[in-house]
Amino acid sequence: MTENLEKFYDENGYVVIEKVFSDDEANIFNNYMRRHANTSFAALINPDRYESLLDQDERPKSDITLKEIEETSSMARSIMTDKRMTELLEIFHGRKCVGLSSQFIFKEAYSDYCTQAWKPHQDNFYPKNKNAAYVTLNWFLRDADKENGTIYCYPGTHKLGLLPAENNISFRENVGDNPGSECKIPDNFLDKKKDIIIPENSIVILNGNCIHGSYPNNSNRSRPWYSSCYISEGEDFVVGSSSKREVIDLATSD
């Protein structure tokens, strides 16, 4: 099974892994994150950092909200550094990694951002690593299909290297705008687009150079996901004005 999944990832640039965490863990984390959503359910950048989550939590501050911010940021960091995540990195990425940043996207049904659809892009456009050393582990807390805004990929494009792309706003963009620094799909990949149907509580491992995008959420089902971003140890990366990437030691937790 593992060998087949490794081969699939090597050939396609992505793979779906089910039930890495328990359903209880997925539900608890989703409920924790929802406490910090604003009225538009805009994305949260680096919720694993207390100060970052504090800045984005728009509720009046009190002992209760400060405690919740501490609880959620600690949980988000523990997920990023969890040994189950680092073991996936060892198996599929094959290189010792450090964390860089994280993001939580609610894609809440009927919210201001529910119709947001990411343009086809490479995640590595943002840290701009030249050695294909960037990878994300994306925890889908609920099921995802085309109706509620799943992602699509162009399998095999991770082998093309980093492609030229538009430099578009991809965090807290205006409502109605579609984010993603769009790159041109090579002609020989135009007919290879693949919609990724994702079971509830699954992780999508995505090579940073694999071209992908997402659909709008036109359903009554939300599509929350937590993206943990990593890079091979010792590799160069762009810090970024929004992501504020920094080296995070992956000392594992039990």
C-alpha positions as CSV (number, residue, x, y, z in Angstrom):
1,M,0.0,0.0,0.0
2,T,2.7,2.5,1.0
3,E,4.8,1.6,-2.0
4,N,1.9,2.2,-4.3
5,L,1.1,5.6,-2.7
6,E,4.7,6.6,-2.9
7,K,4.8,5.7,-6.6
8,F,1.6,7.6,-7.2
9,Y,3.0,10.7,-5.4
10,D,6.2,10.6,-7.4
11,E,4.4,10.3,-10.7
12,N,1.6,12.8,-10.0
13,G,2.9,15.3,-7.4
14,Y,0.0,14.8,-4.9
15,V,-1.5,12.0,-2.9
16,V,-4.5,11.7,-0.6
17,I,-4.0,10.0,2.8
18,E,-7.1,9.2,4.9
19,K,-7.5,9.2,8.7
20,V,-4.0,10.3,9.7
21,F,-5.7,12.0,12.7
22,S,-8.8,10.7,14.4
23,D,-12.3,12.1,13.6
24,D,-12.4,13.5,17.2
25,E,-9.2,15.4,16.6
26,A,-10.6,16.8,13.3
27,N,-13.8,17.9,14.9
28,I,-12.1,19.5,17.9
29,F,-9.6,21.4,15.8
30,N,-12.3,22.6,13.4
31,N,-14.4,23.9,16.3
32,Y,-11.4,25.6,17.8
33,M,-10.6,27.4,14.6
34,R,-14.1,28.6,14.1
35,R,-13.9,30.6,17.3
36,H,-11.5,32.9,15.5
37,A,-13.3,33.5,12.2
38,N,-14.5,36.9,11.4
39,T,-17.9,37.6,10.0
40,S,-16.7,37.0,6.4
41,F,-14.9,33.8,7.3
42,A,-11.7,35.1,5.8
43,A,-8.6,32.9,5.8
44,L,-6.2,32.9,8.8
45,I,-2.5,33.1,8.2
46,N,-0.2,31.3,10.7
47,P,-2.7,30.4,13.3
48,D,0.0,28.3,14.9
49,R,1.6,31.5,16.1
50,Y,0.0,33.2,19.1
51,E,0.7,36.8,18.0
52,S,-0.5,36.1,14.5
53,L,-3.8,34.7,15.6
54,L,-4.2,37.4,18.2
55,D,-3.9,40.1,15.4
56,Q,-6.5,38.4,13.3
57,D,-9.0,37.6,16.0
58,E,-11.5,40.5,15.8
59,R,-13.4,39.7,18.9
60,P,-13.1,42.0,22.0
61,K,-10.2,40.7,24.0
62,S,-10.8,39.2,27.4
63,D,-9.2,36.5,29.6
64,I,-11.5,34.0,27.8
65,T,-10.6,35.0,24.3
66,L,-6.9,35.2,25.1
67,K,-7.0,31.7,26.6
68,E,-8.8,30.5,23.4
69,I,-6.2,32.1,21.2
70,E,-3.4,30.4,23.2
71,E,-5.3,27.0,23.1
72,T,-5.8,27.2,19.3
73,S,-2.3,28.4,18.4
74,S,-0.8,25.7,20.5
75,M,-3.0,23.0,18.9
76,A,-2.2,24.3,15.4
77,R,1.5,24.2,16.1
78,S,1.3,20.7,17.6
79,I,-0.4,19.5,14.5
80,M,2.3,20.9,12.3
81,T,5.0,19.2,14.3
82,D,3.1,16.0,15.1
83,K,5.1,12.8,14.4
84,R,2.3,11.6,12.2
85,M,3.0,14.6,9.9
86,T,6.8,14.3,10.1
87,E,6.5,10.6,9.2
88,L,4.5,11.5,6.1
89,L,7.2,13.9,5.1
90,E,9.8,11.3,5.6
91,I,7.9,8.8,3.4
92,F,6.8,11.0,0.6
93,H,9.2,14.0,0.6
94,G,12.1,11.9,1.5
95,R,14.2,14.7,3.1
96,K,14.5,16.1,6.5
97,C,12.2,19.2,6.8
98,V,11.5,22.2,8.8
99,G,8.2,24.0,9.0
100,L,7.7,27.4,7.4
101,S,4.1,28.7,7.8
102,S,0.5,27.6,8.0
103,Q,-2.9,28.8,6.8
104,F,-6.5,27.9,7.6
105,I,-9.1,28.4,4.9
106,F,-12.8,28.0,6.0
107,K,-14.6,28.1,2.6
108,E,-17.7,28.5,4.7
109,A,-21.0,27.9,3.0
110,Y,-22.9,31.1,2.3
111,S,-20.1,33.2,3.5
112,D,-18.5,36.2,1.7
113,Y,-15.6,33.9,0.5
114,C,-17.6,30.8,-0.4
115,T,-17.4,31.6,-4.1
116,Q,-13.7,32.1,-4.1
117,A,-11.9,29.8,-6.5
118,W,-8.1,29.7,-6.7
119,K,-6.6,30.1,-10.1
120,P,-4.2,27.4,-11.3
121,H,-0.9,28.0,-9.5
122,Q,2.2,26.4,-7.9
123,D,2.5,26.9,-4.2
124,N,6.2,27.2,-4.6
125,F,5.7,30.4,-6.5
126,Y,5.6,32.1,-3.1
127,P,8.7,30.8,-1.3
128,K,10.4,30.5,-4.7
129,N,12.7,27.5,-3.9
130,K,14.7,26.4,-6.9
131,N,15.2,22.8,-5.8
132,A,11.6,21.5,-5.6
133,A,12.1,21.3,-1.9
134,Y,8.8,22.9,-0.8
135,V,5.8,20.7,0.2
136,T,2.4,21.2,1.9
137,L,0.3,18.9,4.0
138,N,-3.3,19.9,3.7
139,W,-5.7,18.6,6.3
140,F,-9.3,18.6,4.9
141,L,-11.5,18.5,8.0
142,R,-14.6,17.8,6.0
143,D,-15.2,16.0,2.7
144,A,-14.5,17.9,-0.5
145,D,-15.9,17.6,-4.0
146,K,-16.5,19.9,-6.9
147,E,-19.8,21.1,-5.5
148,N,-18.3,22.5,-2.3
149,G,-15.0,23.7,-3.7
150,T,-12.5,20.9,-3.8
151,I,-9.1,21.3,-5.5
152,Y,-8.0,20.1,-8.9
153,C,-4.5,19.3,-10.0
154,Y,-2.5,18.8,-13.2
155,P,-0.7,15.5,-12.4
156,G,2.9,15.4,-13.4
157,T,3.4,19.2,-13.5
158,H,5.6,19.0,-10.4
159,K,8.3,17.8,-12.7
160,L,8.3,20.9,-14.8
161,G,10.1,23.1,-12.3
162,L,9.0,26.5,-11.2
163,L,7.0,28.3,-14.0
164,P,6.5,32.0,-14.6
165,A,3.3,33.4,-13.0
166,E,1.3,36.5,-12.3
167,N,2.0,38.0,-8.9
168,N,-1.6,38.2,-7.6
169,I,-2.8,38.9,-4.1
170,S,-3.5,35.5,-2.4
171,F,-4.4,36.4,1.2
172,R,-7.3,38.6,2.3
173,E,-8.0,39.5,-1.3
174,N,-11.1,41.5,-2.0
175,V,-14.4,39.5,-1.7
176,G,-15.3,38.4,-5.2
177,D,-11.6,38.2,-6.4
178,N,-10.1,34.8,-7.1
179,P,-6.6,34.4,-5.5
180,G,-3.6,32.5,-6.8
181,S,-0.6,33.6,-8.8
182,E,-1.8,32.0,-12.0
183,C,0.7,30.2,-14.3
184,K,0.1,29.0,-17.8
185,I,-0.8,25.4,-18.2
186,P,1.6,23.8,-20.7
187,D,-0.2,22.6,-23.8
188,N,0.6,18.9,-23.2
189,F,-1.1,19.1,-19.8
190,L,-4.3,20.9,-20.7
191,D,-6.3,17.7,-21.0
192,K,-4.9,16.1,-17.8
193,K,-6.8,18.2,-15.3
194,K,-7.9,16.0,-12.4
195,D,-10.6,16.9,-9.8
196,I,-9.5,15.5,-6.4
197,I,-12.4,14.0,-4.4
198,I,-11.4,14.1,-0.8
199,P,-13.0,12.0,2.0
200,E,-13.7,13.8,5.3
201,N,-10.6,13.9,7.6
202,S,-8.0,13.4,4.9
203,I,-4.6,14.9,4.2
204,V,-3.6,15.9,0.7
205,I,0.2,16.0,0.3
206,L,1.0,18.4,-2.4
207,N,4.4,19.0,-4.1
208,G,5.1,22.7,-4.2
209,N,5.5,22.7,-7.9
210,C,2.3,20.7,-8.8
211,I,-0.1,23.1,-10.6
212,H,-3.5,23.1,-8.9
213,G,-6.5,25.3,-8.1
214,S,-9.9,25.1,-6.6
215,Y,-13.6,25.5,-7.3
216,P,-16.1,27.8,-5.7
217,N,-18.3,26.4,-2.9
218,N,-21.8,26.4,-4.3
219,S,-23.2,24.0,-1.7
220,N,-24.6,24.2,1.8
221,R,-21.5,22.3,3.0
222,S,-18.3,24.1,4.3
223,R,-14.9,22.9,3.2
224,P,-12.4,23.8,5.9
225,W,-8.8,22.9,5.6
226,Y,-5.5,23.5,7.5
227,S,-2.4,23.8,5.4
228,S,1.0,23.1,7.0
229,C,3.9,24.2,4.8
230,Y,7.4,22.7,4.9
231,I,10.7,22.9,3.2
232,S,13.8,20.7,3.2
233,E,16.2,21.6,5.9
234,G,18.9,24.1,4.8
235,E,17.0,25.3,1.6
236,D,16.5,28.9,0.7
237,F,13.0,30.5,0.7
238,V,11.4,34.0,0.4
239,V,10.0,35.1,3.8
240,G,7.0,36.9,2.2
241,S,5.1,39.9,3.5
242,S,1.9,38.0,4.4
243,S,3.2,34.5,5.2
244,K,6.2,35.7,7.1
245,R,7.9,32.3,6.7
246,E,10.4,31.3,9.3
247,V,12.2,28.1,10.2
248,I,10.1,26.0,12.7
249,D,11.8,23.0,14.3
250,L,9.8,19.8,13.9
251,A,10.5,18.4,17.3
252,T,7.8,15.8,17.3
253,S,5.1,15.4,19.9
254,D,3.5,12.2,21.1
